[in-house]
Amino acid sequence: MSAVDKFALKADIVAFVEPIVREHGAELVDIELSGVRGNQLVRLLVHKNCGVTLATCESISREVADLFDIEDPIAGRYRLEVTSPGLDRPLETDGDFTRAQGRLLKVVLTSGQAVKGRLVAWEADQIQLDSPAEIVARADITKANIEPEL
């Protein structure tokens, strides 16, 4: 599948599933497509402020599967997964940084240096961590992840 086809398919899937996800009080974070035509994996990444439960994933999955059976946006066979983004998913979009506000982050810079701190603010071109009090240009970030806190 070409990049253009994949982009168009993702846009179609968003149109179908976003209302269902919102009905469950969740946000559609991303759609991951993998595999080949006729045997694709469609993974929906959803977020809820209070956490994504197994019951939420099951309900969304059932409703999306029922809708896909009617609308048939994916040619051939496919597997559908609904999951939370998880802590290991890199923060990339404005939405990712919004959801991470107040959380402890590990940020790897283009220089190779890694810094940890709580995300206190973000803008389109920079983030601000509390410890050390540091403003980091988003262009200088190689990878940013939420750090687990025990």
Beta strands, then each sheet from edge to edge (+ up, - down):
strand 1: 27-36
strand 2: 38-47
strand 3: 76-83
strand 4: 104-109
strand 5: 114-122
strand 6: 126-130
strand 7: 133-137
strand 8: 141-146
sheet 1: 1+ 2- 3-
sheet 2: 7+ 6- 5+ 4- 8+
end
